[in-house]
Amino acid sequence: MSVIIRDQLAIETFAKALAPIEVRAPDGRVLGQFVPVEPGEKMTYPELGITDAELVRRANDPDVRWYTADEVMERLRSLRKNG
């Protein structure tokens, strides 16, 4: 869902953002988070706060060790036994 912001101060604040910004109501309630995106970038899962390009970079990082579901479950079982 998109929301059009008409408040010029809010527009300027969001436009300058280099990192996620917590958005609050005047009474202090947290409404959500604004995550800035470079022009032309896409964010399929905005709740993650990272762009699609970053997701692809992380998925293709040769230095990352991926674990299978079986490996994760075995690790959890071992922690349960030793805990």
TORZANU-249679 format. One record per residue: x, y, z of N, C-alpha, C in turn; residue number from 1. Coordinates in Angstrom, 3 decimals, always signed. Example, Ala and Ser with C-alpha at 12.3 -4.5 7.8 and 13.67 -1.06 7.14 Angstrom:
! residues 2
+----------+----------+----------+----------+----------+----------+----------+----------+----------+-----+
|      nc1 |      nc2 |      nc3 |     cac1 |     cac2 |     cac3 |      cc1 |      cc2 |      cc3 | num |
+----------+----------+----------+----------+----------+----------+----------+----------+----------+-----+
|  +13.190 |   -5.690 |   +7.800 |  +12.300 |   -4.500 |   +7.800 |  +13.200 |   -3.300 |   +7.800 |   1 |
|  +12.850 |   -2.250 |   +7.080 |  +13.670 |   -1.060 |   +7.140 |  +12.900 |   +0.030 |   +7.870 |   2 |
+----------+----------+----------+----------+----------+----------+----------+----------+----------+-----+
//
This chain:
! residues 83
+----------+----------+----------+----------+----------+----------+----------+----------+----------+-----+
|      nc1 |      nc2 |      nc3 |     cac1 |     cac2 |     cac3 |      cc1 |      cc2 |      cc3 | num |
+----------+----------+----------+----------+----------+----------+----------+----------+----------+-----+
|   +0.838 |   -1.175 |   +0.000 |   +0.000 |   +0.000 |   +0.000 |   +0.888 |   +1.245 |   +0.000 |   1 |
|   +0.510 |   +2.219 |   -0.726 |   +1.235 |   +3.493 |   -0.770 |   +0.445 |   +4.569 |   -0.044 |   2 |
|   +1.168 |   +5.480 |   +0.569 |   +0.574 |   +6.632 |   +1.238 |   +1.237 |   +7.870 |   +0.664 |   3 |
|   +0.445 |   +8.827 |   +0.226 |   +0.995 |  +10.077 |   -0.296 |   +1.121 |  +11.053 |   +0.862 |   4 |
|   +2.326 |  +11.571 |   +1.050 |   +2.595 |  +12.527 |   +2.119 |   +2.545 |  +13.922 |   +1.528 |   5 |
|   +1.763 |  +14.777 |   +2.136 |   +1.618 |  +16.148 |   +1.641 |   +2.349 |  +17.163 |   +2.530 |   6 |
|   +2.770 |  +16.739 |   +3.711 |   +3.466 |  +17.620 |   +4.642 |   +4.907 |  +17.818 |   +4.174 |   7 |
|   +5.268 |  +19.053 |   +3.847 |   +6.577 |  +19.342 |   +3.261 |   +7.721 |  +18.986 |   +4.209 |   8 |
|   +7.575 |  +19.241 |   +5.503 |   +8.630 |  +18.902 |   +6.459 |   +8.860 |  +17.398 |   +6.501 |   9 |
|   +7.786 |  +16.625 |   +6.482 |   +7.922 |  +15.161 |   +6.473 |   +8.603 |  +14.695 |   +5.186 |  10 |
|   +8.219 |  +15.279 |   +4.071 |   +8.828 |  +14.919 |   +2.782 |  +10.331 |  +15.185 |   +2.820 |  11 |
|  +10.733 |  +16.342 |   +3.326 |  +12.148 |  +16.692 |   +3.394 |  +12.904 |  +15.767 |   +4.350 |  12 |
|  +12.278 |  +15.433 |   +5.473 |  +12.906 |  +14.538 |   +6.444 |  +13.134 |  +13.161 |   +5.841 |  13 |
|  +12.099 |  +12.613 |   +5.214 |  +12.227 |  +11.293 |   +4.597 |  +13.226 |  +11.321 |   +3.446 |  14 |
|  +13.235 |  +12.390 |   +2.653 |  +14.129 |  +12.484 |   +1.495 |  +15.600 |  +12.492 |   +1.917 |  15 |
|  +15.919 |  +13.006 |   +3.112 |  +17.300 |  +13.069 |   +3.595 |  +17.751 |  +11.779 |   +4.271 |  16 |
|  +16.828 |  +10.882 |   +4.532 |  +17.145 |   +9.679 |   +5.314 |  +18.168 |   +8.799 |   +4.606 |  17 |
|  +19.168 |   +8.385 |   +5.359 |  +20.181 |   +7.467 |   +4.853 |  +20.049 |   +6.090 |   +5.494 |  18 |
|  +19.206 |   +6.007 |   +6.509 |  +18.975 |   +4.761 |   +7.242 |  +17.500 |   +4.735 |   +7.642 |  19 |
|  +17.011 |   +3.593 |   +8.084 |  +15.605 |   +3.513 |   +8.502 |  +15.277 |   +4.548 |   +9.592 |  20 |
|  +14.057 |   +5.064 |   +9.532 |  +13.569 |   +6.052 |  +10.490 |  +12.318 |   +5.497 |  +11.149 |  21 |
|  +12.264 |   +5.571 |  +12.474 |  +11.054 |   +5.182 |  +13.186 |  +10.048 |   +6.318 |  +13.052 |  22 |
|   +8.818 |   +5.996 |  +12.668 |   +7.773 |   +6.998 |  +12.472 |   +6.823 |   +6.930 |  +13.661 |  23 |
|   +6.615 |   +8.081 |  +14.319 |   +5.767 |   +8.139 |  +15.508 |   +4.648 |   +9.157 |  +15.329 |  24 |
|   +3.552 |   +8.919 |  +16.009 |   +2.432 |   +9.854 |  +16.064 |   +2.798 |  +10.967 |  +17.051 |  25 |
|   +2.095 |  +12.086 |  +17.020 |   +2.392 |  +13.168 |  +17.966 |   +2.345 |  +12.733 |  +19.437 |  26 |
|   +1.560 |  +11.714 |  +19.748 |   +1.478 |  +11.249 |  +21.138 |   +2.581 |  +10.251 |  +21.498 |  27 |
|   +3.502 |   +9.970 |  +20.558 |   +4.625 |   +9.092 |  +20.824 |   +4.439 |   +7.647 |  +20.388 |  28 |
|   +3.222 |   +7.278 |  +19.972 |   +2.982 |   +5.904 |  +19.505 |   +3.819 |   +5.614 |  +18.269 |  29 |
|   +4.430 |   +4.439 |  +18.238 |   +5.191 |   +4.025 |  +17.058 |   +4.192 |   +3.581 |  +15.996 |  30 |
|   +4.272 |   +4.205 |  +14.829 |   +3.383 |   +3.865 |  +13.713 |   +4.035 |   +2.877 |  +12.755 |  31 |
|   +5.344 |   +2.918 |  +12.688 |   +6.044 |   +2.030 |  +11.762 |   +7.444 |   +2.525 |  +11.515 |  32 |
|   +7.968 |   +2.118 |  +10.396 |   +9.334 |   +2.462 |  +10.051 |   +9.392 |   +2.836 |   +8.574 |  33 |
|  +10.123 |   +3.893 |   +8.297 |  +10.376 |   +4.300 |   +6.919 |  +11.764 |   +3.818 |   +6.546 |  34 |
|  +11.865 |   +3.086 |   +5.440 |  +13.155 |   +2.577 |   +4.974 |  +13.456 |   +3.238 |   +3.635 |  35 |
|  +14.507 |   +4.068 |   +3.582 |  +14.824 |   +4.757 |   +2.327 |  +15.333 |   +3.790 |   +1.261 |  36 |
|  +15.007 |   +4.091 |   +0.026 |  +15.441 |   +3.278 |   -1.109 |  +16.022 |   +4.217 |   -2.162 |  37 |
|  +17.131 |   +3.809 |   -2.737 |  +17.732 |   +4.603 |   -3.808 |  +16.772 |   +4.644 |   -4.994 |  38 |
|  +16.762 |   +5.739 |   -5.746 |  +15.893 |   +5.800 |   -6.927 |  +16.135 |   +4.615 |   -7.857 |  39 |
|  +15.080 |   +3.986 |   -8.293 |  +15.186 |   +2.859 |   -9.208 |  +15.325 |   +1.514 |   -8.524 |  40 |
|  +15.595 |   +1.498 |   -7.218 |  +15.706 |   +0.231 |   -6.507 |  +14.320 |   -0.278 |   -6.137 |  41 |
|  +14.227 |   -1.582 |   -5.969 |  +12.961 |   -2.199 |   -5.634 |  +13.094 |   -2.888 |   -4.289 |  42 |
|  +12.005 |   -2.898 |   -3.535 |  +11.994 |   -3.541 |   -2.235 |  +10.744 |   -4.416 |   -2.156 |  43 |
|  +10.898 |   -5.701 |   -2.512 |   +9.770 |   -6.625 |   -2.523 |   +9.261 |   -6.892 |   -1.119 |  44 |
|  +10.173 |   -6.945 |   -0.152 |   +9.800 |   -7.207 |   +1.245 |  +10.246 |   -6.032 |   +2.115 |  45 |
|   +9.508 |   -4.925 |   +2.118 |   +9.943 |   -3.737 |   +2.863 |  +10.085 |   -3.981 |   +4.361 |  46 |
|   +9.371 |   -4.978 |   +4.881 |   +9.484 |   -5.262 |   +6.315 |  +10.881 |   -5.746 |   +6.698 |  47 |
|  +11.650 |   -6.234 |   +5.716 |  +13.029 |   -6.645 |   +5.976 |  +13.970 |   -5.448 |   +6.009 |  48 |
|  +13.569 |   -4.377 |   +5.355 |  +14.393 |   -3.174 |   +5.349 |  +15.599 |   -3.240 |   +4.444 |  49 |
|  +15.584 |   -4.170 |   +3.474 |  +16.686 |   -4.242 |   +2.522 |  +16.128 |   -4.362 |   +1.104 |  50 |
|  +16.897 |   -3.856 |   +0.167 |  +16.447 |   -3.856 |   -1.221 |  +16.607 |   -5.238 |   -1.851 |  51 |
|  +15.945 |   -5.417 |   -2.976 |  +16.068 |   -6.674 |   -3.713 |  +17.518 |   -6.919 |   -4.134 |  52 |
|  +18.220 |   -5.853 |   -4.512 |  +19.626 |   -5.998 |   -4.917 |  +20.458 |   -6.529 |   -3.753 |  53 |
|  +20.181 |   -6.062 |   -2.540 |  +20.911 |   -6.546 |   -1.368 |  +20.564 |   -7.998 |   -1.068 |  54 |
|  +19.305 |   -8.371 |   -1.250 |  +18.913 |   -9.773 |   -1.058 |  +19.674 |  -10.682 |   -2.025 |  55 |
|  +19.763 |  -10.271 |   -3.268 |  +20.487 |  -11.056 |   -4.274 |  +21.972 |  -11.134 |   -3.910 |  56 |
|  +22.544 |  -10.007 |   -3.486 |  +23.960 |   -9.994 |   -3.103 |  +24.213 |  -10.979 |   -1.962 |  57 |
|  +23.336 |  -10.957 |   -0.951 |  +23.501 |  -11.858 |   +0.190 |  +23.318 |  -13.320 |   -0.215 |  58 |
|  +22.353 |  -13.580 |   -1.071 |  +22.098 |  -14.962 |   -1.504 |  +23.267 |  -15.520 |   -2.306 |  59 |
|  +23.997 |  -14.656 |   -2.992 |  +25.108 |  -15.095 |   -3.840 |  +26.475 |  -14.893 |   -3.210 |  60 |
|  +26.521 |  -14.510 |   -1.945 |  +27.789 |  -14.278 |   -1.250 |  +28.514 |  -15.613 |   -1.070 |  61 |
|  +29.698 |  -15.782 |   -1.674 |  +30.403 |  -17.068 |   -1.587 |  +30.941 |  -17.367 |   -0.189 |  62 |
|  +31.006 |  -16.358 |   +0.677 |  +31.545 |  -16.550 |   +2.021 |  +30.483 |  -16.937 |   +3.053 |  63 |
|  +29.231 |  -17.037 |   +2.616 |  +28.144 |  -17.365 |   +3.536 |  +27.964 |  -18.875 |   +3.610 |  64 |
|  +27.805 |  -19.378 |   +4.812 |  +27.554 |  -20.809 |   +5.020 |  +26.054 |  -20.998 |   +5.167 |  65 |
|  +25.455 |  -21.774 |   +4.284 |  +24.025 |  -22.066 |   +4.340 |  +23.823 |  -23.401 |   +5.049 |  66 |
|  +22.736 |  -23.526 |   +5.782 |  +22.429 |  -24.746 |   +6.523 |  +21.114 |  -25.326 |   +6.038 |  67 |
|  +21.062 |  -26.635 |   +5.936 |  +19.818 |  -27.295 |   +5.551 |  +18.891 |  -27.332 |   +6.764 |  68 |
|  +17.628 |  -27.606 |   +6.515 |  +16.659 |  -27.727 |   +7.607 |  +17.074 |  -28.848 |   +8.553 |  69 |
|  +17.579 |  -29.945 |   +8.000 |  +18.026 |  -31.062 |   +8.844 |  +19.190 |  -30.654 |   +9.748 |  70 |
|  +20.121 |  -29.862 |   +9.216 |  +21.247 |  -29.402 |  +10.032 |  +20.769 |  -28.495 |  +11.167 |  71 |
|  +19.824 |  -27.629 |  +10.865 |  +19.278 |  -26.735 |  +11.884 |  +18.566 |  -27.536 |  +12.963 |  72 |
|  +17.741 |  -28.495 |  +12.559 |  +17.014 |  -29.310 |  +13.533 |  +17.976 |  -30.124 |  +14.395 |  73 |
|  +19.027 |  -30.655 |  +13.807 |  +20.014 |  -31.411 |  +14.581 |  +20.690 |  -30.519 |  +15.614 |  74 |
|  +21.021 |  -29.314 |  +15.221 |  +21.634 |  -28.363 |  +16.160 |  +20.671 |  -28.041 |  +17.297 |  75 |
|  +19.405 |  -27.822 |  +16.993 |  +18.414 |  -27.534 |  +18.029 |  +18.256 |  -28.714 |  +18.988 |  76 |
|  +18.254 |  -29.938 |  +18.433 |  +18.155 |  -31.132 |  +19.285 |  +19.364 |  -31.228 |  +20.220 |  77 |
|  +20.550 |  -30.929 |  +19.691 |  +21.757 |  -31.011 |  +20.525 |  +21.726 |  -29.956 |  +21.638 |  78 |
|  +21.188 |  -28.791 |  +21.341 |  +21.090 |  -27.760 |  +22.377 |  +20.094 |  -28.167 |  +23.462 |  79 |
|  +19.005 |  -28.799 |  +23.042 |  +17.996 |  -29.260 |  +23.990 |  +18.568 |  -30.336 |  +24.926 |  80 |
|  +19.368 |  -31.239 |  +24.367 |  +19.979 |  -32.318 |  +25.161 |  +20.991 |  -31.757 |  +26.157 |  81 |
|  +21.776 |  -30.779 |  +25.715 |  +22.850 |  -30.249 |  +26.557 |  +22.394 |  -29.124 |  +27.480 |  82 |
|  +21.173 |  -28.644 |  +27.280 |  +20.698 |  -27.483 |  +28.043 |  +20.034 |  -27.835 |  +29.264 |  83 |
+----------+----------+----------+----------+----------+----------+----------+----------+----------+-----+
//
